[in-house]
């Protein structure tokens, strides 16, 4: 039900406001400041809705999810719900862009550490924080009307007020953008 609500909230602006661009992408990422799972790549998705307020400046909303679950002992999830702004350096077929997102993060960690000698320790954390996510990327339009595009975006999601380790994620998103 939560996912349906999120998808509806991202699609609704397109029905109300013309020229909203929807981006949907697959995410690969990793945590920093974490030795437990530093070699495990997280997988997830990022959904973005953007509206041009000027020819090269957009505002919008984004939802992201990254899960690290390499085995039964490690289960970490990072969900973010953000408002964003992005600046596109041109309006040509290939558009580099930079931006920042600010919002809310839900971090869940249910991990069992094997300490050796038959001793294990379970850590369970579920915290919610504010987050900041600067990003940069490229968008390549696949048609002359600039309706459909391929995009590649790098994000650095971090929680500046967290008192836990890890405090952030680095991720790469690749996907399709479509202007309604």
C-alpha positions in Angstrom: 0.0 0.0 0.0 2.9 2.4 0.8 4.4 1.8 -2.6 1.1 2.5 -4.3 0.7 5.8 -2.4 4.2 6.8 -3.4 3.7 6.0 -7.1 0.4 7.9 -7.1 2.0 10.9 -5.5 4.7 10.9 -8.1 2.2 10.5 -11.0 -0.3 13.0 -9.8 1.8 16.1 -10.7 1.9 14.9 -14.3 -1.9 14.9 -14.4 -2.2 18.4 -12.9 0.8 20.2 -14.3 1.9 20.0 -17.9 5.5 19.1 -18.8 6.4 17.2 -15.7 9.3 14.8 -16.3 9.2 11.4 -14.6 12.4 9.5 -14.1 12.6 5.9 -13.0 15.9 4.2 -12.5 17.7 1.2 -11.1 20.2 2.1 -8.3 23.5 0.5 -7.2 25.1 1.9 -4.1 27.4 1.4 -1.2 27.6 2.7 2.4 30.6 4.6 3.7 32.2 4.4 7.1 31.1 0.8 7.5 33.5 -2.2 7.7 30.8 -4.8 8.2 29.3 -4.6 4.7 31.8 -2.4 2.7 32.1 -4.9 -0.1 28.4 -5.5 -0.5 26.7 -3.5 -3.2 23.1 -2.4 -2.4 20.4 -2.5 -5.0 17.3 -0.5 -5.3 15.4 2.1 -7.3 14.9 5.9 -7.4 11.7 7.6 -8.7 11.8 11.3 -9.5 9.2 13.8 -10.7 10.6 17.1 -12.0 8.9 20.3 -13.2 10.7 23.0 -15.1 10.2 26.4 -13.4 12.7 28.0 -15.8 14.1 26.5 -19.1 17.1 24.9 -17.3 15.9 24.9 -13.6 13.6 22.2 -12.2 12.0 21.4 -8.8 10.5 18.1 -7.9 10.2 15.2 -5.6 12.1 11.9 -5.3 11.7 8.5 -3.6 14.6 6.1 -3.2 15.1 2.7 -1.8 18.4 0.8 -1.4 18.7 -2.7 0.2 21.8 -4.5 1.4 20.9 -8.2 1.9 23.9 -10.4 0.9 22.9 -13.2 3.2 20.5 -14.0 6.0 22.7 -12.3 8.6 22.8 -8.9 6.9 19.7 -6.9 6.3 20.1 -3.1 5.9 17.6 -0.8 4.1 17.8 2.9 3.4 14.6 4.8 2.2 14.6 8.5 1.4 11.8 10.8 0.5 13.1 14.1 -0.9 12.3 17.5 -2.4 14.8 18.5 -5.0 16.1 21.1 -7.4 18.3 20.6 -10.4 20.1 22.8 -12.9 20.6 21.6 -16.5 23.6 23.3 -18.1 22.0 23.4 -21.6 18.8 22.4 -23.4 20.5 20.3 -26.1 20.2 16.6 -26.8 22.9 15.8 -24.2 22.2 17.6 -20.9 24.6 17.6 -18.0 23.0 18.5 -14.7 23.7 19.1 -11.0 21.3 19.4 -8.1 20.5 18.8 -4.5 17.7 17.0 -2.6 16.6 17.5 1.0 14.2 15.4 2.9 13.5 12.5 5.2 15.4 9.2 5.6 14.3 5.9 7.2 17.3 3.7 8.0 16.7 0.1 9.1 19.5 -2.4 10.1 18.8 -5.9 11.3 22.3 -7.5 11.2 23.8 -10.4 13.0 27.6 -10.2 13.5 29.5 -13.4 13.9 32.2 -12.6 16.5 33.9 -16.1 16.3 33.9 -18.9 18.8 30.2 -19.4 18.3 29.4 -15.9 19.6 27.2 -13.6 17.7 25.7 -10.2 18.2 22.5 -8.9 16.7 22.2 -5.2 16.0 18.8 -3.7 15.3 18.4 -0.1 14.4 15.5 1.8 12.9 16.0 5.5 12.9 14.5 8.4 10.9 16.6 11.5 10.1 16.7 14.5 7.8 19.0 13.9 4.8 20.9 15.9 2.1 21.6 14.4 -1.3 23.8 16.4 -3.7 23.8 14.8 -7.2 25.2 15.2 -10.7 24.3 13.5 -13.9 23.7 13.3 -17.7 20.5 13.1 -19.6 20.5 12.0 -23.2 17.3 12.6 -25.3 16.4 9.7 -27.6 13.9 11.6 -29.8 13.7 15.0 -31.5 10.7 16.2 -29.4 12.8 15.6 -26.2 10.1 13.5 -24.6 12.1 10.3 -23.8 15.6 10.3 -22.4 18.1 8.0 -20.9 19.7 9.3 -17.7 22.7 8.5 -15.5 22.9 10.1 -12.0 25.4 9.9 -9.2 24.1 10.6 -5.6 25.8 11.1 -2.3 23.0 10.6 0.3 24.0 11.5 3.8 22.5 12.2 7.1 24.3 15.2 8.7 22.7 14.8 12.2 22.9 11.0 12.6 24.6 9.6 15.7 25.0 6.2 14.0 27.5 4.6 11.6 27.1 4.5 8.7 25.9 8.0 8.0 25.5 7.8 4.2 25.4 6.1 0.9 27.0 6.7 -2.5 24.8 5.5 -5.4 24.5 5.5 -9.2 21.1 5.6 -10.8 20.5 4.7 -14.5 17.1 4.7 -16.1 14.5 6.3 -18.4 13.1 9.8 -18.2 9.8 10.8 -19.9 8.2 14.2 -20.2 4.4 14.1 -19.9 
